[in-house]
């Protein structure tokens, strides 16, 4: 679809302790929308100004970092440890479905 950058495979990321398969080579917020369509209803600006899509994440054994999910691409093995309230609200259905 036109919403996603071209991708050949799904990669695994972890969101608040749960694994999800998302399309490679895409912005993290788009990857989250792949799993939780409610992201489309969020109040995101998609240009880095609103900060409603802020997350905290780690890669491998690196430090926890803060980033805007509309500005970074998710990579295989990424562990998202904190979601801004707007993302948490829009992603709640996906998290509940994994219980």
C-alpha positions as CSV (number, residue, x, y, z in Angstrom):
1,X,0.0,0.0,0.0
2,X,1.0,3.6,-0.4
3,X,1.3,4.0,3.4
4,X,4.4,1.9,3.7
5,X,7.8,2.1,2.1
6,X,8.7,-0.9,0.0
7,X,9.6,-3.9,2.0
8,X,10.5,-7.5,1.4
9,X,10.0,-9.1,4.8
10,X,8.6,-8.6,8.3
11,X,11.0,-8.1,11.2
12,X,10.4,-8.7,14.9
13,X,10.3,-5.9,17.4
14,X,9.3,-5.9,21.0
15,X,6.8,-3.4,22.4
16,X,6.4,-3.4,26.2
17,X,7.6,-7.0,26.5
18,X,5.5,-8.4,23.6
19,X,6.8,-9.3,20.1
20,X,5.3,-8.1,16.9
21,X,6.1,-8.6,13.2
22,X,6.3,-5.4,11.3
23,X,7.5,-4.4,7.8
24,X,11.2,-3.6,7.5
25,X,12.5,-0.3,6.1
26,X,9.6,1.8,7.5
27,X,9.3,4.5,10.1
28,X,8.5,3.1,13.5
29,X,5.2,4.8,13.8
30,X,4.1,3.2,10.4
31,X,5.3,-0.1,11.7
32,X,3.2,0.3,14.8
33,X,0.2,1.2,12.6
34,X,0.8,-2.0,10.7
35,X,0.0,-3.9,14.0
36,X,-2.6,-1.4,15.4
37,X,-4.7,0.4,12.9
38,X,-5.9,2.7,15.7
39,X,-2.6,4.6,15.2
40,X,-4.4,6.3,12.2
41,X,-6.8,7.9,14.6
42,X,-4.0,9.4,16.7
43,X,-3.2,13.1,16.8
44,X,0.2,12.7,15.3
45,X,1.8,15.5,13.2
46,X,4.2,13.1,11.4
47,X,6.8,15.9,11.3
48,X,8.4,15.7,14.7
49,X,6.8,18.8,16.2
50,X,4.0,17.4,18.5
51,X,6.1,14.7,20.3
52,X,2.9,12.6,20.8
53,X,4.8,9.6,19.3
54,X,7.8,9.7,21.6
55,X,9.1,6.3,22.6
56,X,12.0,4.9,24.6
57,X,13.9,2.0,23.2
58,X,17.0,-0.2,23.3
59,X,19.0,-2.1,20.7
60,X,21.0,-5.1,21.6
61,X,22.6,-4.3,25.0
62,X,22.8,-0.6,24.4
63,X,21.5,2.2,26.6
64,X,17.9,3.2,26.6
65,X,17.3,6.1,24.2
66,X,14.4,8.4,23.6
67,X,13.2,9.1,20.0
68,X,10.2,10.2,18.0
69,X,8.7,7.1,16.2
70,X,7.7,9.3,13.2
71,X,11.5,10.0,12.7
72,X,13.2,6.7,13.2
73,X,13.0,3.3,11.4
74,X,12.3,0.3,13.5
75,X,15.0,-2.4,13.2
76,X,15.0,-6.1,14.0
77,X,15.4,-6.8,17.7
78,X,14.5,-3.3,18.8
79,X,12.9,-3.2,22.2
80,X,10.5,-0.4,22.9
81,X,10.3,0.1,26.7
82,X,8.1,3.2,27.0
83,X,5.3,4.7,24.8
84,X,4.0,8.3,25.0
85,X,0.4,8.3,26.3
86,X,-1.1,8.9,22.8
87,X,0.8,5.9,21.3
88,X,-0.1,3.8,24.3
89,X,-3.8,4.6,23.9
90,X,-3.7,3.9,20.1
91,X,-1.7,0.7,20.6
92,X,-3.7,-0.7,23.5
93,X,-5.8,-2.9,21.3
94,X,-2.7,-4.6,19.9
95,X,-1.3,-5.1,23.3
96,X,-4.5,-6.6,24.6
97,X,-4.9,-8.9,21.7
98,X,-1.5,-10.5,22.6
99,X,-2.7,-11.4,26.1
